Amino acid sequence: MTKNADQLVEGIRRLLAKYSLPGIINQIGPVFHMMFTQESKVEDFAAFTKRDAAKYSEFSGKMLEEGVLVEETLAAVDRVLAHL
């Protein structure tokens, strides 16, 4: 899981740079959180409150419209469970 998360995080970082969007990703092992922010690091609540929550809300809504984390995941679970 950590290896997959590492690949995903690095890919997202490259895409943020590609589109010149200010953001960072905090990661511990397989768990990560992306924030749209001008901060160079977010390690406390004061820095966290400087994120662009509206942009993240728009981003997450559009990701759901794309079916990410829902339809593809459920389809994979369905395929796997069918073989058990």
C-alpha positions in Angstrom: 0.0 0.0 0.0 2.8 2.4 0.8 4.4 1.8 -2.6 1.1 2.5 -4.3 0.6 5.6 -2.2 4.1 6.8 -3.0 3.5 6.5 -6.7 0.1 8.3 -6.4 1.5 11.1 -4.3 4.5 11.7 -6.7 2.1 11.7 -9.7 -0.2 14.2 -8.0 2.8 16.4 -7.2 3.9 16.3 -10.8 0.4 17.2 -12.0 0.1 20.1 -9.5 3.4 21.4 -10.9 2.3 20.8 -14.5 -0.8 23.0 -14.0 1.1 25.5 -11.8 -1.4 24.9 -8.9 -0.1 25.6 -5.4 -0.5 22.6 -3.2 1.3 20.1 -1.0 0.7 16.6 0.0 1.3 15.3 3.6 2.0 11.6 3.7 2.7 9.0 6.3 3.1 5.5 4.8 0.0 4.7 2.7 -2.1 7.6 4.2 -1.9 11.0 2.5 -3.8 14.3 2.2 -3.6 16.9 -0.5 -4.1 20.6 0.1 -4.3 23.5 -2.2 -2.1 26.0 -0.4 0.7 28.5 -0.8 2.3 27.2 2.4 5.6 25.2 1.9 4.6 22.8 4.7 1.6 22.2 6.8 2.4 20.8 10.2 0.0 22.7 12.5 -3.5 23.9 12.5 -2.6 27.5 11.8 -1.0 26.5 8.5 -3.8 24.1 7.8 -6.4 26.9 8.0 -4.6 28.7 5.2 -5.5 26.0 2.6 -8.0 26.7 -0.1 -10.9 24.5 1.1 -13.2 25.7 -1.6 -10.8 24.6 -4.4 -10.4 21.2 -2.6 -14.1 20.8 -2.4 -14.4 21.5 -6.1 -11.6 19.1 -6.8 -13.1 16.3 -4.7 -16.5 16.8 -6.3 -15.1 16.5 -9.8 -13.1 13.4 -8.8 -16.3 11.8 -7.6 -17.9 12.8 -11.0 -15.1 10.9 -12.6 -16.0 7.8 -10.6 -12.7 7.8 -8.7 -12.8 6.0 -5.3 -16.4 4.8 -5.9 -17.4 3.0 -9.1 -13.9 1.7 -10.0 -13.3 0.4 -6.5 -16.6 -1.2 -6.2 -16.2 -2.9 -9.6 -12.8 -4.3 -8.5 -14.3 -5.5 -5.2 -17.1 -7.2 -7.2 -14.7 -9.0 -9.5 -12.5 -10.2 -6.6 -15.4 -11.4 -4.5 -16.9 -13.3 -7.4 -13.7 -15.5 -7.3 -13.8 -16.2 -3.6 
